[in-house]
Amino acid sequence: MDNSRKALIIEDEENIAELLQMFLEKDGYTVRTAADGRAGLEQVKSFEPDIILLDSMLPKLDGVQVLKRLREEDDVTPVIMLTAKSETYDKVFALEAGADDYITKPFAPKEVMARVHAVSRRTERAAEEMREEKILEFDKLLVNLDAYVLLADGKKVDAPPKELELLYHLAKSPNRVFTRNQLLDEVWGFDYFGDSRTVDVHIKRLREKLEGTSEQWALKTVWGVGYKFETETVRANN
């Protein structure tokens, strides 16, 4: 049985795809490639990769469309976007669509591999943490990392793993202020290559999903510093 890690490259520039494939295979990955968005989605289903390197500008379906369709069924498999676009808006757009990291072309293959390693470590760590009993309860709120379930006012809230991990990290230390860099270090991993806008995007999503649930707690912005989970009472099992 082949226990090697699997990587899928969805990239229409053949020379880039071949270069990335060479580096990934050298690192022990079994690699498949796809040259357009539709073929990429088909490969995701048949190949079940451990990580996906996804170009943003693809024929048939662009990278963001591919990512959105993927995230409708899979919130777990890490995706690193590869793109020639470097504007902050494009980065935030990719992150909001569900990307785990973002690399601007041209890039050095060694940088890509460093990011692959970082994303993989975060994913493995998240899987390990799922096996630990981690449950936090507040007024009308339950954060359960045992099953990666978020309940607000008794109703299940759809949230990807990273949003749940961020909320849990803030809520397990109520009223403590975390800087954006601390949250990047402690939730995403010390070797995360993203910028602080990543935290802002995830906080914005959580607020939209939890707005109006309770007046006893809130995700607060501490201007010029970062964020905190503000509450008066805490009841936690962890």
C-alpha positions in Angstrom: 0.0 0.0 0.0 1.3 3.5 -1.0 1.3 5.7 2.1 3.0 8.7 0.5 1.4 12.1 0.7 -0.5 13.2 -2.3 -0.4 16.6 -4.0 -2.5 18.0 -6.8 -1.3 20.8 -9.0 -4.0 22.7 -10.9 -1.9 24.9 -13.2 -2.2 25.6 -17.0 1.4 26.8 -17.4 3.2 23.6 -18.2 6.7 24.7 -17.2 5.4 25.8 -13.8 3.5 22.7 -13.2 6.5 20.5 -14.2 8.8 22.5 -11.9 6.4 22.2 -8.9 5.9 18.5 -9.6 9.7 17.9 -9.6 10.1 19.6 -6.2 7.0 17.9 -4.6 8.1 14.4 -5.8 11.6 15.1 -4.5 10.0 15.8 -1.2 8.1 12.4 -1.2 4.8 13.4 -2.7 2.8 11.5 -5.2 1.8 14.2 -7.7 -0.9 14.6 -10.3 -1.5 17.7 -12.4 -4.5 19.3 -14.2 -4.4 22.1 -16.7 -7.9 23.5 -16.3 -10.4 24.1 -13.5 -12.9 21.4 -14.5 -10.2 18.7 -14.8 -8.8 19.9 -11.5 -12.2 19.3 -9.7 -12.4 15.8 -11.3 -8.9 15.0 -10.0 -9.8 16.1 -6.5 -12.6 13.5 -6.4 -10.6 10.7 -7.9 -7.2 11.4 -6.4 -8.2 12.7 -3.0 -5.0 14.8 -2.5 -3.6 15.8 0.9 -2.8 19.3 -0.5 -3.7 21.3 -3.6 -1.7 24.0 -5.4 -4.2 26.0 -7.4 -3.6 28.7 -10.0 -6.0 31.5 -9.9 -6.2 32.1 -13.7 -7.3 28.9 -15.4 -9.3 27.9 -18.5 -12.9 26.6 -18.1 -13.2 27.4 -14.4 -10.9 30.0 -12.7 -9.1 29.2 -9.5 -11.6 31.0 -7.2 -14.5 29.2 -8.8 -12.7 25.9 -8.3 -12.0 26.7 -4.7 -15.6 27.7 -3.9 -16.9 24.5 -5.4 -14.3 22.5 -3.5 -15.2 24.2 -0.2 -18.9 23.3 -0.7 -17.9 19.7 0.0 -14.5 19.9 1.6 -13.4 22.4 4.3 -10.4 20.4 5.3 -8.0 19.8 2.4 -5.5 22.7 2.4 -5.3 24.8 -0.7 -2.4 27.2 -1.7 -3.3 29.7 -4.4 -0.8 30.5 -7.0 -1.4 33.8 -8.9 0.2 36.6 -10.8 -2.1 39.1 -9.0 -0.5 40.8 -6.0 -3.2 43.3 -5.0 -4.4 43.1 -1.4 -8.0 42.8 -2.7 -7.1 39.7 -4.6 -5.4 38.1 -1.6 -8.4 38.8 0.7 -10.8 37.5 -2.0 -8.9 34.2 -2.2 -8.8 33.9 1.6 -12.5 34.6 1.9 -13.1 31.9 -0.7 -11.3 29.4 1.5 -7.6 29.4 0.6 -5.2 28.5 3.3 -2.3 30.4 1.8 -1.5 32.7 -1.2 1.7 32.9 -3.3 2.3 35.6 -5.9 4.1 34.8 -9.1 7.0 34.7 -9.8 8.0 32.6 -6.8 11.0 30.5 -5.8 10.1 26.7 -5.7 11.8 26.5 -2.3 9.4 29.1 -0.9 6.5 27.1 -2.2 7.8 24.0 -0.5 8.3 25.9 2.8 4.6 27.0 2.6 3.5 23.4 1.7 5.3 22.2 4.8 3.8 24.9 7.0 0.3 24.3 5.8 0.7 20.5 6.1 1.9 20.9 9.7 -1.0 23.1 10.6 -3.4 20.5 9.1 -1.8 17.7 11.0 -1.8 19.6 14.2 -5.5 20.4 13.7 -6.2 16.7 13.2 -4.4 15.8 16.4 -6.3 18.5 18.4 -9.5 17.0 17.1 -8.7 13.9 19.2 -8.5 15.9 22.4 -11.5 16.8 24.4 -12.0 20.5 23.8 -15.4 22.0 24.6 -16.2 25.6 25.6 -19.7 26.8 26.7 -21.0 30.3 27.1 -24.5 31.8 27.1 -26.2 30.3 24.0 -22.8 29.3 22.5 -21.0 26.0 22.3 -17.6 25.5 20.6 -16.8 21.8 20.3 -13.5 21.0 18.7 -14.0 17.3 19.5 -16.5 17.2 16.6 -15.7 20.6 15.1 -19.2 21.8 15.8 -20.3 25.3 16.5 -23.8 25.9 18.1 -25.3 29.4 18.5 -28.6 29.6 20.3 -28.9 25.8 19.9 -28.5 25.9 16.1 -25.6 24.5 14.2 -23.4 27.2 12.5 -21.5 26.2 9.4 -17.9 27.2 9.9 -14.6 25.8 8.5 -12.0 24.4 10.8 -9.8 27.5 10.9 -12.7 29.7 12.1 -13.6 27.3 14.8 -9.9 27.1 15.9 -9.6 30.9 16.0 -12.8 31.2 18.0 -11.8 28.5 20.4 -8.4 30.0 20.9 -9.9 33.4 21.8 -12.7 32.0 23.9 -10.5 29.7 26.0 -8.8 32.8 27.3 -11.7 35.2 27.8 -11.0 38.9 28.1 -7.4 38.4 27.1 -6.3 40.6 24.2 -4.4 38.8 21.4 -2.4 40.7 18.7 -2.9 39.6 15.1 0.6 38.3 15.0 0.0 36.2 18.1 -3.1 34.7 16.5 -1.2 34.0 13.4 1.5 32.3 15.4 -0.8 30.3 17.7 -3.7 29.4 15.4 -2.1 29.3 12.0 1.5 28.3 13.1 4.6 30.3 13.8 5.9 29.7 10.2 2.7 31.0 8.5 3.6 33.2 5.6 0.3 35.1 5.3 -0.3 38.6 6.6 -2.5 39.9 9.4 -5.5 40.5 7.0 -6.0 36.7 7.3 -7.1 37.2 10.9 -9.3 40.1 10.0 -11.1 38.1 7.4 -11.8 35.2 9.8 -13.0 37.5 12.6 -15.4 39.2 10.1 -16.8 35.9 9.1 -17.3 34.7 12.7 -19.0 38.0 13.7 -21.4 37.7 10.8 -22.4 34.2 11.8 -22.7 34.9 15.5 -24.2 38.3 15.5 -27.1 38.8 17.9 -26.6 35.4 19.7 -26.0 36.8 23.2 -25.3 40.0 25.0 -23.1 38.2 27.5 -20.1 37.8 25.2 -18.7 39.3 22.0 -15.7 39.3 19.7 -14.2 42.7 20.4 -11.7 44.7 18.4 -9.0 46.4 20.5 -8.0 49.1 18.2 -4.3 49.3 17.5 -3.7 45.9 19.2 -5.9 43.0 18.1 -8.9 41.0 19.3 -10.4 39.5 22.4 -13.4 37.3 23.4 -15.1 39.5 25.9 -17.4 38.0 28.5 -18.4 38.3 32.2 -19.0 34.6 32.9 -17.2 31.5 31.7 -18.1 27.8 32.0 -15.6 25.5 30.2 -14.8 21.9 29.9 -11.4 21.2 28.4 
